Amino acid sequence: RLEMRNFGVKVCVIEPGYFKTMITNVENLEKNFYASWEKLPEEIKASYGENYLRQFVAMLKLLQKGYNSDLSLVTNCMEHALTSLHPRTRYSAGWDAKLLYLPLSYLPSALSDAL
């Protein structure tokens, strides 16, 4: 964003929360994670353990319950960034981005990592 300023290009960052899309489809993600897991060398699998993969997939399934299906929240941010005379530097789309991720970005890294 800052490097482009020297060329007269304004870059706006759109930070969406979790939305229901093909990218966040848990079945696709799970299939891809297990396929990648099978390609890993045995020493890496042993370092992480099968339990790591199962817990990761379980977390994805838990997060899926909070996915927002209203993508207009994201596209409205895009539209505003593209058409506004004075667009904002950052846009947060979705309740989770505004209430969770935005406040986390202001915390010290050690604290946000712990949370």
N, C-alpha and C positions, 0 to 999 in steps of 0.2 A: 504494500500500500504506500509506504513512504518513498520507496524507490521510484514509483511511477509519478509522484508529485512533481519531480523535476522536469517531466515531459508534459506537464499540464493535464495529466490524467488523474481524475478523482476516482479513487477506489472505495467502494462501500463494502463492508463486511456484513453478510447476512448469516446469523448464527441461529439456525432452527433447533428446536428441541426434537423430541422423538415423534416422528410422523409415520403413519402406516403407508409404506411404499414397498415396491419390490426389493429395494435395498435392505429394508428392515424386516422382510419376511422371514420369520423364525425357521420355517421348514427349509428354505433355501440356505440360510446361514448355517443351520445345523448340518445339512448335507455337505456343504463346502468345508466346514471345520473338521468333520470326520474324515473327509477325503484328504484334506491337508495333513491331518494327524497320521493317516496311514502311510504317507510319503516320508514322514520324519524318520531320521536315524533312530535306532533303538536307544542310544545313550540320551538323546534329547527327550524321548518319551519317558524314559526312566527318571530323568531330572524333574519333569513336571508331574508325571504320574497320571493315570487314567482318571483319577478323582478330580484333578484340575479341570479336565475337559468336561466332565459331567456337571461340575459346579458352574462352569462358564455357560453351558447350554441352559441349565436351570435358571440362571440369572437372566438370560435373554428371554426366556419364557415369562418370567416375572415382569420384566420391563415391558413386554408386549402388551400387557394389560393396561398400561398407561399411554399407549400410542394414541396420538391425535389423528383423526382421519380427515380433518378439514384443512386441506392443502392451500386453501385460499389465504390462510394466514401468512404463508410463505410467499405466495405470489403477490399478495398485496404489498409486502415489504419490497419485493423486487420492483413492482410498478412504481412505488413511491421513490425508490432510489434512482430509477431511470428517468422519471418525469418531473421530479421536484427541482425547483430552481436552486434550492440549498439543501441537498440530501444530507442525511445524517451519516456519520462515520460508521456507526454500527447499528444493526437492526437485530432484535431478538424476536423470533417468531415462536409462539406457543407458550402456554402457561409455565411449562417446566423450564424453558429457557429464561423466562423473566423472573421466576420465583426461586429457581435453584441455581442454574449455571451462571447467570449474571452476578448475583451476590457472591458466589464462589470465586469469581474472577478477581474480586477485590480483596480477598483474604490472602495472607501470606501463603506461599506455596506449601510449606510444611503442614499448615493447618488444613488447607484444601486437600492435600494428599491423604491426610488422616481421615477426613470426612468421606 
